[in-house]
Amino acid sequence: MPVAVKPEQWVLNPPKVASLGESFRRCKHIARTHYENFPVGSILIPRHLQPFVFAVYAFARTADDFADEPGYSDAERILYLNEWEELFLRSLESRTRHPIMWAVTETIRAKDLPVQLFLDLLSAFRQDVTVKRYKTFRSVLDYCRRSANPIGRLLLMIFGYRDPKLFPRSDAICTALQLTNFWQDVSVDIKKNRIYLPDEDMFSFGVSENDLVLTTAGRHLKDLIRFEVERTAGMFEMGQPLLKNIRGRFRYEIKFVLIGGNTILRKIEKNDYDVLKVRPTLSFRDTPSFIYQFFK
């Protein structure tokens, strides 16, 4: 098993690998040792495609660690993210033995993936360091366009789906997943001095930042969360037709993701939209509901 490596060491002193296979195995280890709502590299993804999915995940996961893991100043976060991007661009031009970049650049070459989608991800991670508040819902959606939507598009292309008509459906699902995470984590993000609830919506519902640090949500905040949950559910619905255009295991993977996202939204509703008192999560107890919805 590959040894644990601190996030910054992937930039400062990366443990070089001897082969492309070892590079992919390093990425697999990163994917399998991180908890995510999104089931990256699950058994539903065909074995021959899993290395490419692991590579994309490891690239994004490491960058996200720079932006979000404790123990770094904001200046250090931006420095490491900038160097990660420079390392990525250099790796595209010449062969590297970097344990993540070798796998990523081979994935881009083998599956003909747009480099810009990877740069969009890095742009969003940098924004997480520098932007703590959002004035409008449009600005939140622009963040999601770069933080979440590239993953969906990359997965579609890795699985061989390149019809441009599918991308808006994928974007709707990925944006909805990102928004669901925001509404799920209001109490977590405020402790990191981050608020993804748009200023314009907070103003409309009479919610202040002071309302977000309480132990239970007041009526105004509950009404705001209800509003955000309902339009997020609408985005999941917009993405639902994607299931008609994909097949095989990938279709099952996306269906599970849709069920998971909608389950979190329903739990927020069941908790009377009080996301401060209870943080809704998926658990083993949700399995019967998952199975029922999957076979509906």
Rosetta blueprint (number, residue, H / E / L):
1 M L
2 P L
3 V L
4 A L
5 V L
6 K L
7 P L
8 E L
9 Q H
10 W H
11 V H
12 L H
13 N L
14 P L
15 P L
16 K L
17 V L
18 A L
19 S L
20 L H
21 G H
22 E H
23 S H
24 F H
25 R H
26 R H
27 C H
28 K H
29 H H
30 I H
31 A H
32 R H
33 T L
34 H L
35 Y L
36 E L
37 N L
38 F L
39 P L
40 V L
41 G L
42 S L
43 I L
44 L L
45 I L
46 P L
47 R L
48 H L
49 L L
50 Q H
51 P H
52 F H
53 V H
54 F H
55 A H
56 V H
57 Y H
58 A H
59 F H
60 A H
61 R H
62 T H
63 A H
64 D H
65 D H
66 F H
67 A H
68 D H
69 E L
70 P L
71 G L
72 Y L
73 S L
74 D H
75 A H
76 E H
77 R H
78 I H
79 L H
80 Y H
81 L H
82 N H
83 E H
84 W H
85 E H
86 E H
87 L H
88 F H
89 L H
90 R H
91 S H
92 L H
93 E H
94 S L
95 R L
96 T L
97 R L
98 H L
99 P L
100 I L
101 M H
102 W H
103 A H
104 V H
105 T H
106 E H
107 T H
108 I H
109 R H
110 A H
111 K H
112 D L
113 L L
114 P L
115 V H
116 Q H
117 L H
118 F H
119 L H
120 D H
121 L H
122 L H
123 S H
124 A H
125 F H
126 R H
127 Q H
128 D H
129 V H
130 T H
131 V L
132 K L
133 R L
134 Y L
135 K L
136 T L
137 F H
138 R H
139 S H
140 V H
141 L H
142 D H
143 Y H
144 C H
145 R H
146 R H
147 S H
148 A L
149 N H
150 P H
151 I H
152 G H
153 R H
154 L H
155 L H
156 L H
157 M H
158 I H
159 F L
160 G L
161 Y L
162 R L
163 D L
164 P H
165 K H
166 L H
167 F H
168 P H
169 R H
170 S H
171 D H
172 A H
173 I H
174 C H
175 T H
176 A H
177 L H
178 Q H
179 L H
180 T H
181 N H
182 F H
183 W H
184 Q H
185 D L
186 V H
187 S H
188 V H
189 D H
190 I H
191 K H
192 K L
193 N L
194 R L
195 I L
196 Y L
197 L L
198 P L
199 D H
200 E H
201 D H
202 M H
203 F H
204 S H
205 F L
206 G L
207 V L
208 S L
209 E H
210 N H
211 D H
212 L H
213 V H
214 L L
215 T L
216 T L
217 A L
218 G L
219 R H
220 H H
221 L H
222 K H
223 D H
224 L H
225 I H
226 R H
227 F H
228 E H
229 V H
230 E H
231 R H
232 T H
233 A H
234 G H
235 M H
236 F H
237 E H
238 M H
239 G H
240 Q H
241 P H
242 L H
243 L H
244 K H
245 N L
246 I L
247 R L
248 G H
249 R H
250 F H
251 R H
252 Y H
253 E H
254 I H
255 K H
256 F H
257 V H
258 L H
259 I H
260 G H
261 G H
262 N H
263 T H
264 I H
265 L H
266 R H
267 K H
268 I H
269 E H
270 K H
271 N L
272 D L
273 Y L
274 D L
275 V L
276 L L
277 K L
278 V L
279 R L
280 P L
281 T L
282 L L
283 S L
284 F H
285 R H
286 D H
287 T H
288 P H
289 S H
290 F H
291 I H
292 Y H
293 Q H
294 F H
295 F L
296 K L
